[in-house]
Amino acid sequence: MNDFFNLKEAFGGGVDQRKESFVRWATVLVIVGAVFIAAEAVNTVKEYRYIGAGVQSTNTISVSGEGEVFAVPDIATVSFSVTHQGKTVVDTQKEVSKKINAALAFLKDSGIADKDVKTTNYSAYPRYEYNVMPCSADSVDCLRPGKQVLVGYDVTQTISVKVRDTDKTGAVLEGLAKAGITEISGPEFSIDDDDAIKAEARKKAIDDAKEKAKVLAKDLRVKLVRIVGFSESGNYPIYYAKSAALGMGGGPESSPTPDLPKGENKVTSTVTITYEIR
């Protein structure tokens, strides 16, 4: 209540008192506004610390870096197919299933987990032959059309297998052949969890780009201010191990255990970094 009467006295007094009060309040408002503007300026300056923040840079340089990491594969992928031709779909499917089940039993006995065995294709198609209609003996210009005749069905099933103990890959191929499988492809040697390898290759590529940027800035007599752009490409494995393939015609009596060197895989990464300069 006393404050109210003090303010009333201050603004309700003479002209000089009112001017003095106005100047005092105006000064306070100016100080508050200045503090607010200063705080906004500080926040704006802080934003420049972040990549790509702030006003778009006009003076920039871009450098590329490469990184590669070699790693020994720890998994092998083998695929095999069974194809059979028959008069009916049911009979043909039974023949395919018989060979597939024998192969799956072998894989289970070899310690291959169910999660590592997957069907990647199953197809059944009718098979036709085109029969040309015979012409009569006295026909001079015979153009009688033929017709398609259903002669049976083709059924194919393809299985993909992950062999986590790569030393057993040759034995797996041999066992599949002895189980009556004649269409086998692979193995494809790879790294099961390659995220860490990719990250290592990326880091090497970034370090390479940064070193190149320092040298380039020195040669150009400019100063690197901040990173305003980044992109990455590559980061995929390059396989060096050769694949073995067994085609039609193989059999249990001619399926020695193959020697399958797995070699090394190279994971590469290429990055491009753009710097603002001054």
C-alpha positions as CSV (number, residue, x, y, z in Angstrom):
1,M,0.0,0.0,0.0
2,N,2.9,2.3,0.9
3,D,4.5,1.5,-2.5
4,F,1.3,2.5,-4.2
5,F,1.3,6.0,-2.6
6,N,5.0,6.4,-3.3
7,L,4.4,5.7,-7.0
8,K,1.4,8.0,-7.0
9,E,3.5,10.7,-5.4
10,A,6.3,10.1,-7.9
11,F,4.0,10.4,-11.0
12,G,1.5,12.8,-9.4
13,G,4.1,15.3,-8.3
14,G,5.5,18.3,-10.2
15,V,6.7,18.3,-13.8
16,D,10.3,17.8,-12.7
17,Q,9.5,14.8,-10.7
18,R,7.5,13.2,-13.5
19,K,10.4,13.8,-16.0
20,E,12.8,12.3,-13.6
21,S,10.6,9.2,-13.1
22,F,10.1,8.8,-16.8
23,V,13.8,9.0,-17.5
24,R,14.5,6.4,-14.7
25,W,11.9,3.9,-16.1
26,A,13.1,4.5,-19.7
27,T,16.6,3.7,-18.6
28,V,15.5,0.5,-17.1
29,L,13.7,-0.6,-20.3
30,V,16.8,0.2,-22.4
31,I,19.0,-1.9,-20.1
32,V,16.6,-4.8,-20.2
33,G,16.4,-4.6,-24.0
34,A,20.2,-4.5,-24.3
35,V,20.6,-7.6,-22.2
36,F,18.0,-9.4,-24.3
37,I,19.8,-8.5,-27.5
38,A,23.1,-9.5,-26.1
39,A,21.8,-12.9,-25.1
40,E,20.4,-13.5,-28.6
41,A,23.7,-12.6,-30.1
42,V,25.5,-15.1,-27.8
43,N,23.1,-17.9,-28.8
44,T,23.6,-17.0,-32.5
45,V,27.4,-17.3,-32.1
46,K,27.0,-20.6,-30.4
47,E,25.0,-22.0,-33.3
48,Y,28.0,-21.6,-35.6
49,R,29.7,-24.4,-33.7
50,Y,27.3,-27.0,-35.3
51,I,27.9,-28.5,-38.7
52,G,25.9,-26.7,-41.4
53,A,24.3,-24.2,-39.0
54,G,24.0,-20.5,-39.6
55,V,24.2,-18.6,-42.9
56,Q,25.2,-20.6,-45.9
57,S,28.9,-20.4,-46.6
58,T,30.1,-19.1,-49.9
59,N,33.8,-19.7,-49.5
60,T,34.4,-23.4,-49.2
61,I,36.7,-26.3,-50.1
62,S,35.8,-30.0,-50.4
63,V,38.2,-32.9,-49.8
64,S,37.7,-36.6,-50.1
65,G,39.2,-39.3,-48.0
66,E,39.4,-43.1,-48.3
67,G,39.6,-45.8,-45.7
68,E,39.8,-49.6,-46.0
69,V,39.9,-52.4,-43.5
70,F,40.7,-56.1,-44.0
71,A,38.9,-58.8,-42.0
72,V,38.8,-62.6,-42.1
73,P,35.3,-63.8,-43.0
74,D,33.5,-65.7,-40.2
75,I,30.5,-67.0,-42.1
76,A,29.9,-68.9,-45.3
77,T,26.6,-69.0,-47.3
78,V,25.8,-72.0,-49.5
79,S,22.7,-72.5,-51.6
80,F,21.4,-75.6,-53.3
81,S,18.4,-76.4,-55.4
82,V,16.4,-79.5,-56.3
83,T,14.4,-79.6,-59.5
84,H,12.3,-82.5,-60.7
85,Q,10.0,-83.1,-63.7
86,G,6.9,-85.3,-63.4
87,K,3.5,-86.0,-64.8
88,T,1.5,-84.5,-61.9
89,V,2.2,-81.7,-59.5
90,V,1.7,-83.9,-56.5
91,D,4.1,-86.7,-57.6
92,T,6.7,-84.1,-58.6
93,Q,6.5,-82.3,-55.3
94,K,7.0,-85.6,-53.5
95,E,10.2,-86.3,-55.4
96,V,11.5,-82.8,-54.6
97,S,10.6,-83.1,-50.9
98,K,12.3,-86.5,-50.7
99,K,15.7,-85.0,-51.7
100,I,15.2,-81.8,-49.7
101,N,14.4,-83.7,-46.6
102,A,17.5,-85.9,-46.9
103,A,19.6,-82.7,-47.3
104,L,18.0,-81.0,-44.3
105,A,18.5,-84.1,-42.2
106,F,22.2,-84.1,-43.1
107,L,22.5,-80.4,-42.2
108,K,20.8,-80.9,-38.8
109,D,23.1,-83.8,-38.0
110,S,26.1,-81.5,-38.9
111,G,25.1,-79.0,-36.3
112,I,23.6,-76.4,-38.6
113,A,20.9,-74.5,-36.6
114,D,17.4,-74.3,-37.9
115,K,17.6,-70.4,-38.0
116,D,20.5,-70.7,-40.5
117,V,18.5,-72.8,-43.0
118,K,16.0,-70.9,-45.2
119,T,13.9,-71.6,-48.3
120,T,14.6,-68.8,-50.8
121,N,12.5,-70.1,-53.7
122,Y,9.8,-72.7,-54.3
123,S,8.1,-72.9,-57.7
124,A,5.9,-75.2,-59.7
125,Y,5.2,-74.7,-63.4
126,P,3.4,-76.7,-66.1
127,R,5.5,-77.9,-68.9
128,Y,4.2,-77.9,-72.5
129,E,5.3,-79.2,-75.8
130,Y,4.3,-77.8,-79.2
131,N,2.9,-80.5,-81.5
132,V,2.8,-79.7,-85.2
133,M,-0.3,-81.2,-86.9
134,P,0.8,-83.5,-89.8
135,C,-0.2,-82.7,-93.3
136,S,-1.9,-85.0,-95.8
137,A,0.2,-86.7,-98.4
138,D,-1.5,-84.9,-101.3
139,S,-1.2,-81.4,-99.8
140,V,1.1,-79.0,-101.7
141,D,1.1,-76.0,-99.3
142,C,0.4,-77.3,-95.8
143,L,-0.1,-74.6,-93.2
144,R,-2.1,-76.5,-90.6
145,P,-1.5,-75.0,-87.1
146,G,-0.1,-77.0,-84.2
147,K,-1.2,-76.9,-80.6
148,Q,0.4,-76.9,-77.1
149,V,0.1,-80.1,-75.2
150,L,0.6,-80.4,-71.4
151,V,3.3,-83.0,-70.8
152,G,4.1,-82.6,-67.1
153,Y,5.3,-80.2,-64.4
154,D,8.6,-78.7,-63.1
155,V,9.0,-78.2,-59.4
156,T,12.0,-76.4,-57.9
157,Q,13.0,-75.7,-54.3
158,T,16.0,-73.6,-53.3
159,I,17.6,-73.6,-49.8
160,S,20.1,-71.1,-48.4
161,V,22.4,-72.3,-45.6
162,K,24.7,-70.2,-43.3
163,V,27.7,-72.2,-42.1
164,R,29.0,-70.4,-39.0
165,D,32.0,-72.7,-38.6
166,T,33.7,-71.9,-41.9
167,D,36.2,-74.8,-41.5
168,K,33.2,-77.1,-42.1
169,T,32.2,-75.6,-45.4
170,G,33.9,-78.2,-47.5
171,A,32.3,-81.0,-45.5
172,V,28.9,-79.4,-45.9
173,L,29.3,-79.3,-49.7
174,E,30.4,-82.9,-49.7
175,G,27.5,-84.1,-47.5
176,L,25.0,-82.3,-49.7
177,A,26.3,-84.0,-52.8
178,K,26.1,-87.4,-51.0
179,A,22.5,-86.6,-50.1
180,G,21.7,-86.5,-53.8
181,I,21.9,-82.7,-54.4
182,T,23.4,-81.9,-57.8
183,E,22.7,-78.1,-57.9
184,I,25.0,-76.4,-55.4
185,S,26.4,-72.9,-55.5
186,G,28.7,-71.0,-53.2
187,P,30.1,-70.6,-50.7
188,E,30.1,-66.9,-50.3
189,F,32.4,-65.9,-47.5
190,S,31.3,-62.8,-45.5
191,I,31.4,-61.1,-42.1
192,D,28.3,-61.8,-40.1
193,D,28.3,-58.5,-38.1
194,D,30.3,-56.0,-40.2
195,D,29.1,-52.7,-38.5
196,A,32.2,-52.4,-36.5
197,I,34.4,-53.0,-39.6
198,K,32.4,-50.4,-41.5
199,A,32.8,-47.9,-38.7
200,E,36.5,-48.4,-38.6
201,A,36.8,-47.9,-42.4
202,R,34.7,-44.7,-42.1
203,K,36.9,-43.3,-39.3
204,K,40.0,-43.9,-41.4
205,A,38.4,-42.2,-44.4
206,I,37.5,-39.1,-42.2
207,D,41.0,-38.9,-40.8
208,D,42.4,-39.1,-44.3
209,A,40.1,-36.3,-45.5
210,K,41.0,-34.1,-42.5
211,E,44.7,-34.5,-43.2
212,K,44.2,-33.6,-46.8
213,A,42.2,-30.5,-45.8
214,K,45.0,-29.3,-43.6
215,V,47.6,-29.6,-46.4
216,L,45.3,-28.0,-48.9
217,A,44.5,-25.1,-46.6
218,K,48.2,-24.5,-46.0
219,D,48.9,-24.6,-49.8
220,L,46.0,-22.2,-50.5
221,R,47.0,-19.9,-47.5
222,V,43.5,-20.0,-46.0
223,K,42.1,-21.0,-42.7
224,L,39.7,-23.8,-42.0
225,V,36.7,-22.4,-40.1
226,R,34.2,-25.3,-39.7
227,I,32.7,-28.3,-41.4
228,V,29.6,-27.4,-43.4
229,G,29.0,-30.6,-45.3
230,F,29.6,-34.4,-45.2
231,S,28.8,-37.3,-47.4
232,E,29.8,-41.0,-47.5
233,S,29.9,-43.6,-50.2
234,G,31.2,-47.1,-50.6
235,N,31.3,-48.8,-47.2
236,Y,30.7,-52.2,-48.8
237,P,32.7,-55.5,-48.6
238,I,34.9,-56.7,-51.5
239,Y,35.2,-60.4,-51.5
240,Y,38.6,-62.0,-52.3
241,A,37.8,-65.6,-51.5
242,K,36.8,-67.7,-54.5
243,S,33.5,-69.5,-54.6
244,A,33.2,-73.2,-55.5
245,A,30.2,-74.5,-57.5
246,L,28.9,-78.0,-58.2
247,G,26.7,-78.3,-61.2
248,M,24.5,-81.0,-62.7
249,G,26.1,-84.3,-63.1
250,G,27.8,-84.7,-59.7
251,G,27.1,-87.6,-57.5
252,P,28.0,-89.2,-54.2
253,E,30.8,-91.3,-55.8
254,S,32.5,-88.2,-57.3
255,S,32.3,-85.6,-54.5
256,P,35.6,-85.2,-52.6
257,T,35.8,-82.7,-49.9
258,P,36.8,-79.4,-51.6
259,D,39.5,-77.2,-50.3
260,L,38.0,-73.7,-49.8
261,P,40.4,-70.9,-48.8
262,K,38.4,-68.0,-47.4
263,G,41.0,-65.3,-47.7
264,E,40.2,-61.8,-46.5
265,N,37.4,-59.3,-47.2
266,K,38.1,-55.7,-47.7
267,V,35.6,-53.1,-46.5
268,T,36.0,-49.7,-48.0
269,S,34.6,-46.2,-47.2
270,T,34.9,-42.9,-49.1
271,V,33.9,-39.6,-47.5
272,T,33.7,-36.1,-48.7
273,I,34.0,-33.2,-46.2
274,T,33.3,-29.6,-47.1
275,Y,34.9,-26.8,-45.0
276,E,34.1,-23.1,-44.8
277,I,37.3,-21.1,-45.2
278,R,38.5,-17.6,-44.7
